[in-house]
């Protein structure tokens, strides 16, 4: 069954605009945490969970309505490579939702009066590989194989009680098809968010075809793009809205480029809070930032959208 808070998120999207948070990894790094390994921010679920709560809290206090959990790179396979067994890995996945809930409670105790929601992050198969392939797709796996990879994690995260599952940074329409099959029967709404470049998915498929996969899926309450350059957002928003008729979710990177070999960001930021009003005019209803977009930028987005 869909929870009351999950239903309220869908109502909020029907009524107006909801502000997402920004990048988890950059907020953790700014607090002095080393994320230079294959588990990335998911490592702190086991080692420093309080740091994750603090990062969520910073975004809520900046104006975010939705916290995206630290489970993007958290998989059974990735944890197993660190000697973490299946049962403990499931506990850590569930913990990611609990930490975001704790942060929401702390924010409201400190005077934040808005409705706050938790989105459980479900990253792509390529995130587990930690080699940059989430920006390429085309892993050589079938839709069935990808569904078998994703379903156990989806089940654990759904059971933890998030308001929505964030199927995010999806580079490939085949993986989107697998994820949409994997969420059936879980009783939790989802958003589907592609990583795109130049009007196509990272794997090269036309966005019209990619977004069409979600058009008739009842579980999907929003569809859009994330972890892309701000310059790629405008056209994608119009396409997503036109193809699906659903609210659009948008949270691009700062505009800097990820160097997978060096595991570092390069280039200059092109993200500004002023861009978001145009995205809203084109149909975006869930708006925030991804990598390298911090609390200050989220405060700017919240101000632009609520002003």
C-alpha positions as CSV (number, residue, x, y, z in Angstrom):
1,X,0.0,0.0,0.0
2,X,1.1,3.5,-0.7
3,X,1.8,5.5,2.4
4,X,0.0,8.8,3.3
5,X,3.2,10.7,2.8
6,X,3.8,9.1,-0.5
7,X,0.3,10.1,-1.6
8,X,1.0,13.6,-0.4
9,X,4.1,13.9,-2.6
10,X,2.0,13.0,-5.6
11,X,-0.6,15.6,-4.6
12,X,2.2,18.2,-4.0
13,X,3.5,17.6,-7.6
14,X,0.0,18.0,-8.9
15,X,-0.4,21.3,-7.0
16,X,3.0,22.9,-7.7
17,X,6.8,22.6,-7.4
18,X,8.8,20.5,-4.9
19,X,12.5,21.2,-4.2
20,X,15.0,18.3,-4.2
21,X,18.3,18.3,-2.4
22,X,21.7,18.5,-4.0
23,X,24.7,16.2,-4.2
24,X,25.4,13.9,-1.3
25,X,29.0,13.2,-2.1
26,X,30.1,16.9,-2.4
27,X,28.4,17.7,0.9
28,X,30.1,14.8,2.6
29,X,33.5,15.8,1.1
30,X,33.0,19.4,2.2
31,X,32.6,18.1,5.7
32,X,36.0,16.4,5.4
33,X,35.1,12.8,4.6
34,X,37.2,10.8,2.1
35,X,35.1,9.2,-0.5
36,X,37.9,8.0,-2.8
37,X,36.9,4.3,-3.0
38,X,34.4,2.2,-5.0
39,X,31.6,2.4,-2.4
40,X,31.7,6.2,-2.5
41,X,29.3,7.7,0.0
42,X,27.7,4.3,0.7
43,X,30.9,3.5,2.7
44,X,29.8,5.9,5.4
45,X,26.6,4.0,5.9
46,X,28.8,1.5,7.8
47,X,31.5,3.8,9.1
48,X,30.0,7.2,9.8
49,X,26.2,7.1,9.5
50,X,25.8,10.3,11.5
51,X,27.7,12.2,8.7
52,X,24.9,11.2,6.3
53,X,22.2,12.5,8.6
54,X,24.1,15.8,8.9
55,X,24.3,16.1,5.1
56,X,20.6,15.5,4.7
57,X,19.9,18.0,7.5
58,X,22.0,20.7,5.8
59,X,19.8,20.3,2.6
60,X,16.5,20.4,4.5
61,X,17.6,23.5,6.3
62,X,18.7,25.1,3.0
63,X,15.1,24.6,1.6
64,X,14.9,21.1,0.2
65,X,11.6,19.3,0.5
66,X,13.0,15.9,-0.5
67,X,16.1,14.0,0.7
68,X,17.6,11.5,-1.7
69,X,19.2,8.6,0.3
70,X,22.9,7.6,0.3
71,X,22.0,4.2,-1.4
72,X,23.0,5.2,-4.9
73,X,26.1,3.1,-4.9
74,X,24.9,0.6,-2.2
75,X,24.4,-2.8,-3.7
76,X,24.7,-6.4,-2.4
77,X,27.5,-7.0,-4.9
78,X,29.4,-3.9,-4.0
79,X,29.2,-4.6,-0.3
80,X,30.2,-8.3,-0.8
81,X,33.4,-7.1,-2.4
82,X,34.2,-5.4,1.0
83,X,33.3,-8.6,2.9
84,X,29.9,-7.4,4.0
85,X,27.4,-10.2,3.9
86,X,23.8,-10.1,2.5
87,X,22.1,-9.6,5.8
88,X,24.3,-6.7,6.9
89,X,24.1,-5.2,3.4
90,X,20.3,-5.2,3.6
91,X,20.5,-3.5,7.0
92,X,22.7,-0.8,5.5
93,X,20.3,-0.2,2.7
94,X,17.4,0.1,5.1
95,X,19.6,2.4,7.3
96,X,19.9,4.8,4.4
97,X,16.2,5.5,4.5
98,X,16.2,5.7,8.3
99,X,19.0,8.3,8.3
100,X,17.0,10.5,5.9
101,X,13.9,10.1,8.1
102,X,15.9,11.1,11.1
103,X,17.2,14.2,9.4
104,X,13.7,15.2,8.4
105,X,12.6,14.8,12.1
106,X,15.5,16.9,13.3
107,X,14.7,19.6,10.7
108,X,11.1,19.8,11.8
109,X,12.2,19.9,15.4
110,X,14.4,22.9,14.6
111,X,11.5,24.7,13.0
112,X,11.2,23.6,9.4
113,X,7.4,23.6,9.0
114,X,7.2,22.2,5.4
115,X,6.2,18.7,4.4
116,X,9.4,16.7,4.0
117,X,9.8,13.5,2.0
118,X,12.4,10.7,1.5
119,X,13.4,9.3,-1.9
120,X,15.4,6.0,-1.8
121,X,18.1,6.2,-4.4
122,X,18.4,3.3,-6.8
123,X,21.5,3.9,-8.9
124,X,22.2,2.1,-12.2
125,X,24.2,-1.1,-12.6
126,X,27.2,0.9,-13.8
127,X,27.4,2.7,-10.4
128,X,28.3,-0.7,-8.8
129,X,31.1,-1.1,-11.3
130,X,32.6,2.2,-10.3
131,X,34.3,2.7,-13.6
132,X,32.2,5.5,-15.1
133,X,29.9,3.1,-17.1
134,X,26.8,4.7,-15.6
135,X,27.6,7.4,-18.1
136,X,27.7,5.0,-21.0
137,X,25.2,2.2,-20.4
138,X,25.3,-0.8,-22.8
139,X,26.7,-3.2,-20.2
140,X,26.3,-6.3,-22.3
141,X,23.5,-7.5,-20.1
142,X,19.9,-8.4,-21.1
143,X,16.8,-6.7,-19.6
144,X,16.1,-9.9,-17.6
145,X,19.7,-9.9,-16.2
146,X,19.4,-6.3,-15.2
147,X,16.1,-6.9,-13.5
148,X,17.6,-9.8,-11.5
149,X,20.3,-7.4,-10.4
150,X,18.0,-4.6,-9.3
151,X,15.1,-6.4,-7.8
152,X,16.6,-7.6,-4.5
153,X,17.8,-4.1,-3.7
154,X,14.5,-2.6,-4.8
155,X,12.6,-4.9,-2.4
156,X,14.8,-4.0,0.6
157,X,14.6,-0.3,-0.1
158,X,10.8,-0.4,-0.6
159,X,10.3,-2.3,2.6
160,X,12.2,0.4,4.5
161,X,9.3,2.8,3.9
162,X,10.5,5.6,1.7
163,X,8.0,8.0,0.1
164,X,9.3,7.3,-3.4
165,X,12.0,5.2,-5.1
166,X,14.4,7.4,-7.2
167,X,15.4,5.3,-10.2
168,X,18.2,7.7,-11.1
169,X,21.1,8.4,-13.4
170,X,19.8,5.7,-15.7
171,X,22.0,5.8,-18.9
172,X,20.2,3.3,-21.0
173,X,16.5,2.6,-21.9
174,X,17.1,-1.2,-21.5
175,X,18.0,-0.6,-17.9
176,X,15.0,1.6,-17.5
177,X,12.8,-1.2,-18.8
178,X,14.4,-3.6,-16.2
179,X,13.9,-1.1,-13.4
180,X,10.3,-0.5,-14.3
181,X,9.6,-4.2,-14.3
182,X,11.5,-4.5,-11.0
183,X,9.2,-2.1,-9.1
184,X,6.0,-3.9,-10.0
185,X,4.1,-4.9,-6.9
186,X,6.3,-3.1,-4.4
187,X,3.6,-0.7,-3.4
188,X,5.9,2.4,-3.6
189,X,5.7,5.1,-6.2
190,X,8.9,5.9,-8.2
191,X,10.4,8.5,-10.4
192,X,12.5,7.6,-13.4
193,X,15.4,9.9,-14.2
194,X,17.8,9.4,-17.1
195,X,21.4,10.7,-17.5
196,X,21.4,12.4,-20.9
197,X,23.7,14.2,-23.3
198,X,22.6,16.1,-26.4
199,X,19.0,15.0,-26.5
200,X,19.7,11.3,-26.1
201,X,20.3,8.9,-23.3
202,X,24.0,8.3,-22.5
203,X,23.7,5.0,-24.4
204,X,22.5,7.0,-27.5
205,X,18.7,6.2,-27.5
206,X,16.3,9.0,-28.5
207,X,14.7,10.5,-25.4
208,X,11.2,10.2,-26.9
209,X,11.6,6.4,-26.9
210,X,13.2,6.4,-23.5
211,X,10.5,8.5,-21.8
212,X,7.7,6.6,-23.5
213,X,8.6,3.5,-21.4
214,X,7.3,5.2,-18.3
215,X,4.2,6.9,-19.8
216,X,1.7,4.1,-18.9
217,X,3.4,2.8,-15.8
218,X,1.2,3.6,-12.8
219,X,4.0,3.5,-10.3
220,X,5.8,6.4,-12.0
221,X,4.8,9.7,-10.5
222,X,7.6,11.7,-12.3
223,X,10.0,11.2,-15.2
224,X,13.0,13.3,-16.2
225,X,16.8,13.8,-16.1
226,X,19.6,14.1,-13.6
227,X,23.4,14.0,-13.4
228,X,23.6,15.8,-16.7
229,X,24.8,19.2,-17.8
230,X,22.4,22.1,-17.1
231,X,22.5,22.9,-20.8
232,X,20.9,19.5,-21.6
233,X,17.9,20.1,-19.3
234,X,15.5,22.4,-21.3
235,X,14.9,20.1,-24.2
236,X,14.7,17.1,-22.1
237,X,12.0,18.6,-19.8
238,X,9.8,19.5,-22.8
239,X,10.2,16.0,-24.3
240,X,9.5,14.3,-21.0
241,X,6.4,16.3,-20.4
242,X,5.1,16.0,-23.9
243,X,5.7,12.2,-24.2
244,X,4.4,11.1,-20.8
245,X,2.1,13.8,-19.5
246,X,3.6,13.3,-16.1
247,X,5.3,15.8,-13.8
248,X,9.0,16.2,-14.7
249,X,11.9,15.7,-12.3
250,X,15.1,17.6,-13.0
251,X,18.4,17.7,-11.0
252,X,21.5,18.3,-13.1
253,X,25.1,18.5,-12.1
254,X,27.0,21.8,-11.7
255,X,28.2,21.6,-15.3
256,X,31.6,20.3,-14.4
257,X,32.7,17.0,-16.0
258,X,33.5,13.7,-14.2
259,X,36.9,12.1,-15.0
260,X,36.3,8.5,-14.2
261,X,39.9,7.5,-14.4
262,X,41.1,10.3,-12.1
263,X,37.9,10.0,-10.0
264,X,37.6,13.8,-10.0
265,X,35.6,16.7,-11.4
266,X,37.0,19.1,-13.9
267,X,35.9,22.2,-15.7
268,X,33.7,25.1,-14.6
269,X,30.2,25.3,-13.1
270,X,27.4,26.5,-15.4
271,X,24.5,25.9,-13.0
272,X,22.6,28.9,-11.7
273,X,19.4,29.0,-9.6
274,X,17.9,31.4,-12.2
275,X,17.6,28.6,-14.7
276,X,15.0,26.7,-12.6
277,X,12.1,29.0,-13.4
278,X,12.4,28.2,-17.1
279,X,12.5,24.5,-16.3
280,X,9.3,24.9,-14.2
281,X,7.6,26.8,-17.1
282,X,8.4,23.8,-19.3
283,X,6.8,21.3,-16.9
284,X,9.4,20.5,-14.3
285,X,7.8,19.9,-10.8
286,X,10.7,18.2,-8.9
287,X,13.7,20.4,-9.1
288,X,17.1,20.3,-7.4
289,X,20.7,19.5,-8.1
290,X,23.0,16.5,-8.4
291,X,26.8,16.3,-8.2
292,X,28.7,19.4,-7.1
293,X,25.4,21.3,-6.3
294,X,25.5,22.1,-2.6
295,X,23.2,23.6,0.1
296,X,23.8,27.2,-1.0
297,X,22.6,26.4,-4.6
298,X,19.6,24.5,-3.2
299,X,18.8,27.6,-1.1
300,X,18.9,29.6,-4.3
301,X,16.6,27.2,-6.1
302,X,14.1,27.2,-3.2
303,X,14.2,31.0,-3.2
304,X,13.6,31.2,-6.9
305,X,10.7,28.7,-6.9
306,X,9.0,30.0,-3.8
307,X,9.7,33.7,-4.3
